[in-house]
Amino acid sequence: MKIKTEDLASYLAILVYFLLGVATLFGIFHSYSKHSTKDFILSIAIPPYAWYRAADGIFWHDDYKNVNWNSRLKNDIRSIQTFLDASSDIEETKINAFGIAVEEFSAQINKYPEDKQLILKDFSETYISYIESYIKDFNSELLKALLEERAMTISESTDTRIISNKLKTFPGGDIVIDNYDSAMQALNTLFENKIPKQESADEFMSLVGLQMGNIIKSMRRTQEDIFLGN
């Protein structure tokens, strides 16, 4: 059957009206969910403005255009440190709440641009490496103090300091290091008296090593939960 020119024009008109209707609805929704109340009202009152917002939503809208990334990443890094530190010492009654908090945080940062996600993931890996190296320094000094029956004097090894310097390059990383410097001073004060001799230094250190190992395992599990899918 041959389609008349006027019929074809009618079909095209219907298609155009349909597409403009869809664009109007999408533009109104986009204005409501991503822009101000003023944008929302303009989209309802002026259809061409809704079409503009529809194009914005499809082609060039950026959820993070006005984000201060240095401040945002600094706060996220503090959150990651808190989650990792807390992972090995959660009360049974708070395990579920902790899991929900990690899940919500993960959902938030997984929407970030890929380069920002990589910064956070790199921080988490560097931080765990720092804790592992810090634990080695602690265990090494503890063993010497046990064998020599003397006070402990904990200090950073060369490996730990290298990782420490890398941590300082992240937004807010200097605060992380300052916190651990304070912790190191507190430990030295705590162990300023002679370490009591143990019946079996090797057995004692084995128990300490097991406990420290469990801390790292808990951190790794939480890290996987935070960056699930990355």
Protein Blocks (a to p, Z undefined) as FASTA:
>chain_A
ZZdfklmmmmmmmmmmmmmmmmmmmmmmmmmmmmcfklmmmmmmmmmlmmmmmmmmmmmp
cfklmpcfklmmmmmmmmmmmmmmmmmmccfklmmmmmmmmmmmmmmmmmpcfklmmmmm
mmmmmmmmmmmmmmmmmmmmmmmmmmnopaddddddfklmmmmmmmmmpghklmmmmmmm
mmmmmmmmmmmpccdddfblmlmmmmmmmmmmmmmmmmmmmmmmmmgoZZ
